[in-house]
Amino acid sequence: MIQIAVFSDVHGNLPALEVVLKDIEQRGISQRFCLGDLVDFAPWGNEVIEKIRSLNILCLMGNHDERIAFDIPVVPLSKHSEEETIARFIAIDHSKKHITESNKKFLSELPFHLRLNYKTGKKHWNIQLVHSSLESNDTYLYESENDEVFTSMLKNANADLIVMGHTHLSFKKQFENNTWAVNCGSVGRSKEDNRLASYLILTLDEEEIIPEIIQLPYPIDETARQIRESGIPDYYASFLKHENISIL
């Protein structure tokens, strides 16, 4: 039996990341992968990057990582309210000013996606890791998508299972021949009602892959307090505390 842990979308939230990494360690899982978006919306962008670097965790380039690494202009998104649009510009500008040049260089060199092959007994399992899709790191794919969207991705990747993040909403979908599409959710900026830090454990044996979404509490009140004291808009503290703001 092999177990691997996959997490995504930390978004500068070091307290949430530390809770997830501790849980992974306590379970004795040594294989850890991150699907990207280490930065923006909480004040520990540098600390999160340095934690990932120091632990040699393989990480993909999320859309936020790419924007900070290459100073890509921020474009308003039609789905966002005026309140979120203003907050988003300020928060991303905060990252651009505060992420160190060394850490920006690290982000710029991250791979776009990653293909894993694990052998258990006589069985080889092909696992495809992406931030959001095979072609883009900024495509929103939800559980409600037609099954063909995911089965086509699995076919194109020649994979038994594809794992994604980006939407901050976890799900598991199983298809024929024990193939799966899984979203591991978000460590640091969950859009699920419980706002817990989310990650994925994959258990592989010779017969099957078993995906399990793990959701953990972390000190949200303290995290929100430090966001409010950081120069990042209060919007993102209110978001974590599920206060009355417009969220899309």
VEXNUNU-548282 format. One record per residue: residue number from 1; residue in one letter; chain; y, z, x of N, C-alpha, C, O in turn. Coordinates in steps of 0.1 Angstrom, whole numbers, plus 5000, padded with zeros to 4 digits. Atoms other than C-alpha are relative to their C-alpha. Layout:
N
(NUM,'A','A',(Y,Z,X),(Y,Z,X),(Y,Z,X),(Y,Z,X)) ...
//
This chain:
248
(1,'M','A',(4988,5000,5008),(5000,5000,5000),(5013,5000,5009),(5013,5007,5019)) (2,'I','A',(4987,5001,4993),(5035,4991,5012),(5011,5004,4990),(5011,5000,4978)) (3,'Q','A',(4988,4997,5008),(5068,5005,4998),(5012,4996,5007),(5014,4999,5019)) (4,'I','A',(4986,5004,4994),(5103,4991,5004),(5010,5004,4990),(5008,5005,4978)) (5,'A','A',(4989,4996,5008),(5136,5003,4991),(5011,4989,5001),(5014,4984,5012)) (6,'V','A',(4989,5010,5001),(5164,4978,4980),(5012,5006,4992),(5010,5011,4981)) (7,'F','A',(4989,4996,5007),(5199,4988,4971),(5012,4990,5002),(5011,4982,5010)) (8,'S','A',(4989,5010,5000),(5232,4970,4965),(5013,5007,4995),(5013,5018,4989)) (9,'D','A',(4987,4997,5006),(5269,4973,4957),(5004,5015,5001),(5005,5023,4992)) (10,'V','A',(4996,4987,4997),(5279,5005,4974),(5015,5002,4998),(5019,5012,4993)) (11,'H','A',(4986,5001,5003),(5316,4996,4972),(5008,5012,5005),(5015,5019,4998)) (12,'G','A',(4992,4990,4994),(5329,5022,4996),(4997,5014,4996),(5004,5023,5000)) (13,'N','A',(5003,4987,5006),(5312,5051,4978),(4990,5007,5009),(4978,5006,5006)) (14,'L','A',(5009,4994,4990),(5298,5071,5007),(4992,5012,4993),(4980,5013,4996)) (15,'P','A',(5008,4989,5006),(5288,5102,4986),(4987,4994,4992),(4977,5000,4993)) (16,'A','A',(5011,5006,5007),(5266,5080,4964),(4990,4994,5009),(4978,4996,5007)) (17,'L','A',(5009,5006,4990),(5251,5061,4994),(4992,5011,5006),(4980,5010,5008)) (18,'E','A',(5007,4989,4993),(5242,5094,5011),(4989,5006,4991),(4978,5009,4996)) (19,'V','A',(5010,4995,5009),(5223,5106,4980),(4988,4990,4999),(4977,4995,4999)) (20,'V','A',(5010,5010,5000),(5204,5073,4978),(4992,5000,5013),(4979,5000,5012)) (21,'L','A',(5007,5000,4987),(5195,5073,5015),(4991,5012,5002),(4980,5012,5007)) (22,'K','A',(5007,4988,4999),(5184,5109,5013),(4987,4999,4992),(4976,5004,4996)) (23,'D','A',(5011,5001,5009),(5161,5102,4984),(4989,4990,5006),(4977,4993,5005)) (24,'I','A',(5009,5009,4993),(5146,5072,5002),(4992,5007,5011),(4980,5005,5013)) (25,'E','A',(5006,4993,4988),(5140,5093,5033),(4989,5010,4995),(4979,5011,5001)) (26,'Q','A',(5009,4990,5005),(5124,5121,5013),(4987,4994,4994),(4976,5001,4994)) (27,'R','A',(5011,5007,5005),(5100,5096,4998),(4991,4994,5011),(4981,4988,5009)) (28,'G','A',(5007,5005,4988),(5089,5085,5033),(5001,4985,5001),(4992,4979,5007)) (29,'I','A',(4999,5015,5000),(5101,5049,5028),(5009,4996,5012),(5020,5000,5013)) (30,'S','A',(4993,5004,4988),(5111,5033,5061),(5006,4986,4999),(5016,4983,5006)) (31,'Q','A',(4995,5014,5002),(5117,4997,5049),(5012,5001,4990),(5009,5003,4978)) (32,'R','A',(4988,4999,5008),(5153,4996,5036),(5008,4987,5001),(5011,4983,5012)) (33,'F','A',(4992,5012,5000),(5174,4966,5026),(5012,5002,4990),(5011,5008,4980)) (34,'C','A',(4988,4999,5008),(5209,4963,5012),(5004,4985,4996),(5004,4976,5005)) (35,'L','A',(4996,5013,5005),(5221,4933,4991),(5015,4997,5001),(5019,4987,4995)) (36,'G','A',(4986,5003,4998),(5257,4936,5000),(5010,5007,4991),(5007,5016,4983)) (37,'D','A',(4988,4994,5006),(5292,4946,4987),(5000,5015,5005),(4999,5024,4997)) (38,'L','A',(4998,4986,4994),(5297,4976,5011),(5014,5005,4997),(5016,5017,4998)) (39,'V','A',(4985,4996,5000),(5335,4976,5005),(5006,4999,4986),(5000,4994,4977)) (40,'D','A',(4990,5000,5012),(5363,4980,4979),(4997,5010,4990),(4985,5013,4986)) (41,'F','A',(4999,4991,5011),(5371,5005,4952),(4997,5015,5002),(4999,5023,4993)) (42,'A','A',(5001,4986,4996),(5363,5038,4970),(5005,5000,5015),(5004,4990,5022)) (43,'P','A',(4993,5000,4988),(5379,5050,5002),(4992,5001,5013),(4997,5003,5024)) (44,'W','A',(5009,4998,4988),(5349,5051,5026),(4994,4987,5005),(4983,4987,5009)) (45,'G','A',(5006,5013,4996),(5345,5014,5034),(4996,5000,5014),(4984,4996,5017)) (46,'N','A',(5004,4999,4986),(5345,5020,5071),(4987,5009,5002),(4978,5005,5010)) (47,'E','A',(5011,4991,4998),(5321,5049,5069),(4987,4995,4994),(4976,4997,5000)) (48,'V','A',(5012,5006,5006),(5297,5030,5046),(4995,4990,5010),(4983,4989,5012)) (49,'I','A',(5005,5010,4991),(5296,5001,5070),(4994,5006,5013),(4983,5001,5017)) (50,'E','A',(5005,4993,4988),(5291,5024,5100),(4987,5007,4997),(4978,5007,5006)) (51,'K','A',(5013,4994,5003),(5263,5042,5082),(4989,4989,5000),(4978,4991,5005)) (52,'I','A',(5010,5011,5000),(5245,5009,5075),(4997,4995,5014),(4985,4992,5017)) (53,'R','A',(5001,5005,4986),(5251,4998,5111),(4991,5010,5008),(4982,5006,5015)) (54,'S','A',(5006,4990,4992),(5239,5030,5126),(4985,5002,4997),(4977,5005,5005)) (55,'L','A',(5013,4999,5004),(5207,5030,5106),(4992,4987,5001),(4980,4986,4997)) (56,'N','A',(5006,5014,4999),(5200,4993,5113),(4993,4995,4987),(4982,4990,4987)) (57,'I','A',(5005,5005,5013),(5196,4986,5076),(5004,4985,4998),(5016,4982,4999)) (58,'L','A',(4997,5014,5002),(5193,4948,5070),(5009,4999,4987),(5005,5004,4977)) (59,'C','A',(4991,5001,5011),(5222,4939,5047),(5005,4985,4998),(5007,4978,5008)) (60,'L','A',(4995,5013,5003),(5233,4907,5030),(5015,5000,4998),(5021,5011,4998)) (61,'M','A',(4985,5002,5002),(5269,4894,5026),(5003,4999,4985),(5001,4988,4979)) (62,'G','A',(4996,5001,5013),(5282,4902,4992),(5014,4993,4999),(5020,4991,5009)) (63,'N','A',(4987,5007,5002),(5313,4885,4977),(5011,5008,5005),(5021,5003,5010)) (64,'H','A',(4989,4992,4995),(5335,4915,4985),(5000,5001,5015),(5010,5001,5021)) (65,'D','A',(5001,5000,4985),(5322,4917,5021),(5006,4987,5005),(5013,4987,5015)) (66,'E','A',(4995,5013,4995),(5330,4880,5025),(5015,4999,4999),(5022,4994,5008)) (67,'R','A',(4985,5000,5002),(5365,4884,5011),(5007,5008,5011),(5017,5004,5016)) (68,'I','A',(4994,4992,4990),(5373,4912,5035),(4998,4995,5014),(5007,4995,5022)) (69,'A','A',(5003,5005,4987),(5356,4896,5065),(5009,4988,5004),(5014,4987,5015)) (70,'F','A',(4993,5013,4997),(5375,4863,5062),(5014,5000,4993),(5020,4989,4993)) (71,'D','A',(4987,4999,5006),(5407,4875,5044),(5002,4989,4989),(5012,4982,4989)) (72,'I','A',(4999,5010,5010),(5400,4853,5014),(5009,5005,4989),(5008,5017,4985)) (73,'P','A',(4990,4995,5010),(5428,4854,4988),(4992,5005,4987),(4982,5000,4983)) (74,'V','A',(5005,4994,5012),(5421,4874,4956),(5005,4991,4988),(5017,4988,4987)) (75,'V','A',(4997,5008,5012),(5419,4853,4924),(4998,5008,4988),(4987,5014,4987)) (76,'P','A',(5002,4992,5013),(5424,4869,4890),(4988,4995,4993),(4985,4982,4992)) (77,'L','A',(5011,5003,5008),(5393,4869,4868),(5003,5001,4986),(5009,5011,4981)) (78,'S','A',(4996,5000,5014),(5397,4859,4832),(4993,5011,4992),(4999,5015,4982)) (79,'K','A',(5007,4989,5007),(5372,4886,4821),(5007,5013,5001),(5003,5023,4994)) (80,'H','A',(4994,4987,4997),(5394,4914,4835),(5012,5002,4991),(5020,4992,4988)) (81,'S','A',(4987,4996,5007),(5421,4932,4815),(5011,5000,5010),(5009,4999,5022)) (82,'E','A',(4989,4999,4991),(5456,4933,4829),(5000,5012,5009),(5003,5011,5020)) (83,'E','A',(5001,4987,4993),(5450,4969,4839),(4991,4998,5012),(4994,5002,5023)) (84,'E','A',(5010,5002,4990),(5419,4960,4859),(5005,4990,5010),(5002,4991,5022)) (85,'T','A',(4995,5010,4991),(5435,4929,4874),(5010,5006,5010),(5008,5003,5022)) (86,'I','A',(4990,4994,4991),(5464,4949,4889),(4993,5009,5009),(4996,5009,5021)) (87,'A','A',(5007,4991,4992),(5441,4976,4901),(4991,4993,5011),(4991,4998,5022)) (88,'R','A',(5009,5008,4991),(5417,4951,4917),(5008,4995,5012),(5003,4996,5023)) (89,'F','A',(4992,5005,4990),(5445,4935,4937),(5004,5011,5010),(5003,5009,5022)) (90,'I','A',(4995,4989,4991),(5457,4968,4951),(4988,5006,5008),(4989,5008,5020)) (91,'A','A',(5012,4994,4993),(5421,4981,4959),(4995,4991,5011),(4992,4996,5022)) (92,'I','A',(5005,5009,4989),(5411,4950,4978),(5010,4999,5011),(5006,4998,5023)) (93,'D','A',(4990,4999,4989),(5444,4950,4997),(4998,5012,5008),(5000,5012,5020)) (94,'H','A',(5003,4987,4993),(5436,4986,5006),(4989,4998,5011),(4990,5002,5022)) (95,'S','A',(5011,5003,4990),(5403,4974,5022),(5005,4991,5011),(5002,4993,5023)) (96,'K','A',(4995,5010,4990),(5420,4945,5040),(5008,5007,5011),(5007,5003,5022)) (97,'K','A',(4991,4993,4991),(5444,4969,5056),(4992,5011,5008),(4996,5014,5019)) (98,'H','A',(5006,4989,4994),(5420,4997,5064),(4986,4998,5007),(4982,5005,5016)) (99,'I','A',(5013,5003,4993),(5386,4981,5074),(5003,4996,5014),(5012,4987,5016)) (100,'T','A',(4997,5003,4986),(5385,4980,5112),(4996,4985,5003),(4988,4979,4996)) (101,'E','A',(5003,5013,4995),(5383,4947,5131),(4985,4999,5003),(4979,4989,5001)) (102,'S','A',(5014,4999,4997),(5349,4957,5144),(4991,4999,4988),(4981,4992,4987)) (103,'N','A',(5008,5000,5012),(5336,4963,5109),(5002,4987,4992),(4992,4982,4986)) (104,'K','A',(4998,5013,5006),(5351,4931,5096),(4991,4989,5007),(4986,4981,5001)) (105,'K','A',(5008,5009,4992),(5333,4912,5124),(4985,5002,4995),(4978,4992,4993)) (106,'F','A',(5014,4998,5005),(5300,4929,5113),(4998,4994,4986),(4988,4987,4984)) (107,'L','A',(5002,5006,5013),(5306,4918,5077),(4999,4985,5001),(4992,4978,4993)) (108,'S','A',(5000,5015,4999),(5313,4882,5088),(4987,4995,5005),(4985,4983,5003)) (109,'E','A',(5013,5005,4994),(5279,4880,5105),(4988,5003,4992),(4977,5000,4996)) (110,'L','A',(5011,4997,5009),(5258,4892,5076),(4993,4988,4995),(5000,4978,4992)) (111,'P','A',(5007,5012,5006),(5231,4868,5063),(5003,4999,4985),(5007,5008,4979)) (112,'F','A',(4997,5003,5014),(5236,4851,5029),(4989,5004,4991),(4992,5010,4981)) (113,'H','A',(5012,4995,5007),(5201,4858,5017),(4989,5002,5009),(4989,4997,5021)) (114,'L','A',(5011,4996,4991),(5168,4870,5031),(4987,4999,4993),(4985,5003,4981)) (115,'R','A',(5013,5002,5005),(5132,4861,5025),(4990,5009,5008),(4990,5009,5020)) (116,'L','A',(5009,4991,4994),(5105,4887,5032),(4986,4996,4996),(4983,4990,4985)) (117,'N','A',(5014,5002,5002),(5067,4883,5035),(4993,5012,5004),(4993,5016,5016)) (118,'Y','A',(5008,4988,4997),(5044,4913,5033),(4986,4997,4997),(4983,4991,4987)) (119,'K','A',(5015,5002,5002),(5006,4912,5037),(4994,5013,4997),(4995,5023,5005)) (120,'T','A',(5008,4988,5004),(4985,4937,5019),(4986,4996,4997),(4983,4988,4988)) (121,'G','A',(5014,5005,5000),(4948,4932,5024),(5000,4985,5003),(5005,4981,5013)) (122,'K','A',(5000,5015,4998),(4943,4894,5019),(5011,4994,4993),(5012,4981,4994)) (123,'K','A',(4989,5005,5008),(4974,4890,4998),(5013,5000,5007),(5017,5010,5013)) (124,'H','A',(4987,5001,4995),(5007,4877,5010),(5010,5000,4988),(5009,4992,4979)) (125,'W','A',(4990,4999,5011),(5037,4887,4988),(5013,4994,5006),(5018,4999,5017)) (126,'N','A',(4987,5006,4996),(5069,4866,4991),(5011,5006,4991),(5011,5005,4979)) (127,'I','A',(4989,4993,5007),(5101,4885,4982),(5013,4994,5004),(5016,4994,5016)) (128,'Q','A',(4987,5006,4997),(5135,4869,4980),(5011,5009,4996),(5012,5014,4985)) (129,'L','A',(4988,4991,5002),(5166,4890,4984),(5013,4992,5000),(5015,4984,5009)) (130,'V','A',(4987,5007,5001),(5200,4877,4972),(5010,5010,4995),(5007,5021,4990)) (131,'H','A',(4990,4991,5006),(5233,4893,4963),(5001,4997,4986),(5001,5006,4977)) (132,'S','A',(4999,5004,5014),(5236,4873,4931),(4992,4988,4996),(4986,4988,4985)) (133,'S','A',(5008,5011,5003),(5218,4840,4933),(4997,4993,5014),(5002,4997,5024)) (134,'L','A',(5003,5007,4988),(5203,4816,4958),(5012,4992,5006),(5013,4990,5018)) (135,'E','A',(4989,5008,4996),(5234,4794,4959),(5013,5007,5002),(5022,5002,5009)) (136,'S','A',(4987,4993,5001),(5262,4819,4954),(4999,5015,5002),(4988,5020,4998)) (137,'N','A',(5000,4985,5001),(5271,4855,4960),(5010,5005,4990),(5014,5017,4990)) (138,'D','A',(4990,4996,5010),(5294,4855,4930),(4996,4995,4986),(5005,4991,4978)) (139,'T','A',(5005,5005,5013),(5272,4844,4901),(4995,5012,4992),(4987,5020,4997)) (140,'Y','A',(5004,4988,5008),(5267,4869,4872),(4988,4996,4992),(4989,4988,4982)) (141,'L','A',(5013,5002,5007),(5231,4869,4860),(4996,5013,4994),(4994,5023,5001)) (142,'Y','A',(5004,4988,5007),(5222,4894,4833),(4986,4999,4994),(4980,4988,4994)) (143,'E','A',(5013,4999,5006),(5190,4905,4817),(4999,4991,4988),(4988,4986,4985)) (144,'S','A',(5000,5009,5012),(5200,4884,4786),(4998,4986,5003),(4997,4978,4994)) (145,'E','A',(5002,5015,4997),(5197,4851,4805),(4987,4995,4996),(4977,5002,4995)) (146,'N','A',(5013,5006,5004),(5171,4827,4794),(4990,5001,5012),(4994,5001,5023)) (147,'D','A',(5010,4998,4989),(5139,4833,4813),(4999,4988,5010),(4996,4991,5021)) (148,'E','A',(5001,5011,4991),(5140,4798,4827),(5010,5001,5012),(5008,4995,5023)) (149,'V','A',(4990,4998,4989),(5171,4808,4848),(4993,5007,5012),(4994,5003,5023)) (150,'F','A',(5007,4992,4989),(5149,4833,4867),(4987,4993,5005),(4985,4994,5017)) (151,'T','A',(5013,5006,4996),(5116,4814,4867),(5004,4988,5009),(4996,4985,5019)) (152,'S','A',(4996,5011,4992),(5135,4784,4882),(5004,5006,5014),(5001,4999,5024)) (153,'M','A',(4996,4994,4988),(5150,4807,4909),(4987,5004,5008),(4986,5002,5020)) (154,'L','A',(5012,4996,4993),(5115,4820,4917),(4993,4988,5005),(4987,4988,5017)) (155,'K','A',(5007,5012,4996),(5101,4785,4919),(5007,4994,5012),(5001,4990,5022)) (156,'N','A',(4993,5006,4989),(5129,4773,4942),(4999,5008,5013),(4999,5003,5024)) (157,'A','A',(5001,4991,4988),(5125,4803,4965),(4985,5001,5004),(4982,5008,5014)) (158,'N','A',(5014,4999,4998),(5087,4800,4963),(4996,5015,5002),(4990,5020,5012)) (159,'A','A',(5000,4985,4999),(5088,4838,4956),(4991,5006,4989),(4991,5000,4978)) (160,'D','A',(5006,4992,5010),(5067,4863,4938),(5010,5009,4992),(5008,5013,4981)) (161,'L','A',(4990,4991,5005),(5097,4884,4932),(5014,4997,5006),(5015,4995,5018)) (162,'I','A',(4986,5001,4995),(5135,4880,4935),(5008,5012,4996),(5007,5016,4984)) (163,'V','A',(4992,4988,5002),(5158,4909,4938),(5015,4997,5002),(5019,4990,5012)) (164,'M','A',(4985,5003,4999),(5196,4907,4931),(5008,5013,4996),(5002,5023,4992)) (165,'G','A',(4991,4989,5004),(5226,4930,4926),(5012,4993,4992),(5010,4986,4983)) (166,'H','A',(4988,5006,5004),(5262,4920,4919),(5006,5004,4986),(5018,5007,4985)) (167,'T','A',(4995,4997,5013),(5264,4928,4882),(5002,5015,4997),(5009,5019,4988)) (168,'H','A',(5000,4985,5001),(5260,4966,4886),(4992,5005,4988),(4995,5016,4983)) (169,'L','A',(5008,4996,5012),(5235,4966,4857),(4985,4997,5004),(4982,4985,5007)) (170,'S','A',(5014,5002,4996),(5198,4971,4866),(4992,4994,4989),(4994,4997,4977)) (171,'F','A',(5010,5005,5010),(5169,4953,4849),(4988,4996,5007),(4988,4993,5020)) (172,'K','A',(5013,5005,4995),(5133,4943,4854),(4995,4990,4990),(4994,4993,4978)) (173,'K','A',(5006,5010,5009),(5118,4911,4839),(4988,4994,5007),(4988,4989,5018)) (174,'Q','A',(5012,5005,4995),(5082,4901,4844),(4996,4987,4993),(4998,4985,4981)) (175,'F','A',(5004,5013,5005),(5069,4866,4840),(4985,4997,5003),(4978,5007,5007)) (176,'E','A',(5014,5003,4998),(5035,4848,4843),(4996,5002,5015),(5005,5001,5024)) (177,'N','A',(5006,4998,4986),(5013,4854,4874),(5006,5011,5008),(5007,5011,5020)) (178,'N','A',(4995,4988,4993),(5028,4888,4881),(5013,4997,5008),(5014,5002,5020)) (179,'T','A',(4987,5003,4993),(5062,4873,4891),(5011,5008,4993),(5010,5011,4981)) (180,'W','A',(4990,4991,5005),(5094,4893,4887),(5014,4995,5004),(5016,4989,5014)) (181,'A','A',(4986,5000,4996),(5132,4891,4886),(5005,5014,4997),(5004,5019,4986)) (182,'V','A',(4995,4987,5001),(5148,4924,4893),(5014,5002,5005),(5018,4996,5015)) (183,'N','A',(4986,4996,4995),(5184,4937,4895),(4999,5015,5003),(4995,5023,4995)) (184,'C','A',(5001,4986,4996),(5185,4969,4915),(5012,5009,4996),(5012,5021,5000)) (185,'G','A',(4989,4992,5004),(5218,4980,4900),(5010,5003,5011),(5009,4996,5021)) (186,'S','A',(4989,4997,4990),(5247,4995,4919),(4999,5015,5005),(4997,5024,4997)) (187,'V','A',(4999,4987,4994),(5248,5025,4943),(5013,5007,4996),(5013,5018,4991)) (188,'G','A',(4987,4993,5000),(5285,5032,4941),(5009,4997,4988),(5020,5003,4987)) (189,'R','A',(4991,5004,5011),(5300,5015,4910),(4992,4995,4988),(4994,4984,4983)) (190,'S','A',(5008,5003,5011),(5274,5015,4883),(5008,4997,4987),(5017,5004,4984)) (191,'K','A',(4994,5003,5013),(5284,4999,4850),(4991,5005,4988),(4994,5002,4977)) (192,'E','A',(5008,4994,5010),(5256,5016,4832),(5006,5013,4994),(5014,5019,5001)) (193,'D','A',(4993,4989,5007),(5265,5043,4807),(4999,5013,5008),(5008,5022,5007)) (194,'N','A',(5001,4987,4993),(5251,5071,4829),(5007,5001,5013),(5008,5012,5019)) (195,'R','A',(4992,5001,4987),(5271,5060,4860),(4992,5006,5012),(4998,5009,5022)) (196,'L','A',(5008,4994,4989),(5242,5072,4882),(4998,4989,5011),(5000,4977,5009)) (197,'A','A',(5003,5009,4988),(5235,5057,4917),(4987,4994,4998),(4977,5002,4997)) (198,'S','A',(5013,5007,5003),(5208,5031,4913),(4995,4993,5012),(5002,4987,5020)) (199,'Y','A',(5006,5008,4990),(5183,5016,4937),(4986,4996,4995),(4981,5002,4985)) (200,'L','A',(5013,5005,5004),(5149,4999,4936),(4989,5004,5011),(4992,5003,5023)) (201,'I','A',(5012,4998,4992),(5115,5009,4950),(4990,4989,4996),(4986,4988,4984)) (202,'L','A',(5011,5009,5002),(5089,4981,4954),(4988,5005,5006),(4987,5008,5018)) (203,'T','A',(5013,4996,4995),(5053,4991,4957),(4991,4988,5000),(4989,4982,4989)) (204,'L','A',(5008,5012,4998),(5030,4964,4970),(4986,5004,5003),(4984,5012,5013)) (205,'D','A',(5014,4999,4995),(4992,4964,4971),(4993,4987,4998),(5000,4977,4996)) (206,'E','A',(5007,5013,5000),(4966,4937,4971),(5000,4993,4987),(4998,4981,4986)) (207,'E','A',(5002,5005,5014),(4966,4933,4933),(5014,4997,4994),(5015,4988,4986)) (208,'E','A',(4988,5001,5008),(5002,4937,4922),(5013,5005,5007),(5011,5012,5017)) (209,'I','A',(4987,4994,4996),(5039,4944,4928),(5005,5009,4989),(5004,5005,4977)) (210,'I','A',(4995,4991,5010),(5053,4974,4910),(5015,5003,5003),(5017,5010,5013)) (211,'P','A',(4986,4996,4998),(5091,4976,4907),(5004,5012,4992),(5001,5013,4981)) (212,'E','A',(4996,4988,5007),(5107,5009,4899),(5015,5003,5003),(5019,5004,5014)) (213,'I','A',(4986,4997,4998),(5144,5015,4893),(5002,5015,5000),(4998,5023,4992)) (214,'I','A',(4997,4986,4998),(5155,5049,4906),(5015,5002,4997),(5023,4995,5003)) (215,'Q','A',(4986,4997,5002),(5188,5065,4893),(5002,5014,5003),(4995,5023,4998)) (216,'L','A',(4998,4987,4994),(5203,5095,4909),(5015,5005,4997),(5024,4997,4998)) (217,'P','A',(4986,4995,5001),(5233,5118,4902),(5006,5003,5014),(4998,5005,5023)) (218,'Y','A',(4993,4996,4987),(5259,5124,4929),(5013,5006,4996),(5016,5006,4984)) (219,'P','A',(4988,4993,5004),(5292,5143,4930),(5011,4991,4996),(5020,4988,5004)) (220,'I','A',(4990,5009,5005),(5312,5120,4908),(5014,5006,5000),(5024,4999,5003)) (221,'D','A',(4987,4994,5001),(5340,5145,4902),(5008,5000,5013),(5019,4997,5014)) (222,'E','A',(4994,4999,4987),(5346,5150,4939),(5004,4986,5005),(5014,4984,5012)) (223,'T','A',(4997,5014,4996),(5344,5112,4945),(5012,4995,4994),(5021,4989,5000)) (224,'A','A',(4988,5005,5008),(5369,5105,4918),(5013,5007,5006),(5023,5000,5007)) (225,'R','A',(4988,4993,4995),(5393,5132,4932),(5004,4993,5013),(5016,4991,5015)) (226,'Q','A',(4996,5006,4987),(5392,5116,4967),(5005,4985,4998),(5013,4981,5006)) (227,'I','A',(4995,5013,5003),(5397,5081,4952),(5015,5002,4996),(5024,4994,5001)) (228,'R','A',(4986,4998,5005),(5429,5094,4935),(5009,5004,5011),(5021,5002,5010)) (229,'E','A',(4992,4995,4989),(5441,5109,4968),(5001,4989,5011),(5008,4992,5021)) (230,'S','A',(5002,5010,4989),(5434,5077,4988),(5010,4989,5000),(5011,4982,5011)) (231,'G','A',(4992,5012,5001),(5459,5051,4977),(4993,4989,4992),(5000,4979,4989)) (232,'I','A',(5008,5009,5009),(5432,5033,4957),(5004,5003,4986),(5005,5015,4983)) (233,'P','A',(4995,4997,5013),(5443,5030,4921),(4991,5010,4992),(4978,5009,4994)) (234,'D','A',(5007,4990,5008),(5433,5058,4897),(4990,4993,4991),(4980,5000,4986)) (235,'Y','A',(5009,5008,5009),(5416,5031,4876),(4985,5002,5004),(4976,5004,4996)) (236,'Y','A',(5014,5000,4995),(5385,5033,4898),(4994,5015,5000),(4982,5016,4999)) (237,'A','A',(5004,4987,5002),(5383,5071,4896),(4996,5002,4985),(4986,5008,4981)) (238,'S','A',(5003,5000,5014),(5385,5068,4858),(4988,4993,4996),(4980,4997,4987)) (239,'F','A',(5012,5008,5002),(5358,5042,4859),(4988,5008,5002),(4979,5008,4994)) (240,'L','A',(5012,4992,4997),(5333,5065,4876),(4998,5011,4990),(4987,5014,4987)) (241,'K','A',(5001,4988,5009),(5341,5093,4852),(4999,4995,4985),(4998,5003,4976)) (242,'H','A',(5002,5006,5013),(5337,5069,4822),(5011,5004,4990),(5009,5006,4978)) (243,'E','A',(4988,4997,5008),(5372,5076,4810),(5004,4988,4992),(4999,4977,4995)) (244,'N','A',(4996,5011,5009),(5390,5054,4785),(5008,4990,5007),(5020,4990,5006)) (245,'I','A',(4994,5011,4994),(5397,5023,4804),(4992,4987,4995),(4981,4988,4991)) (246,'S','A',(5007,5013,5003),(5389,4986,4798),(4992,4996,5011),(4996,4993,5022)) (247,'I','A',(5009,5003,4990),(5358,4977,4817),(4992,4988,4996),(4986,4987,4985)) (248,'L','A',(5008,5012,5002),(5342,4942,4819),(4992,4997,5013),(4984,4987,5013)) 
//
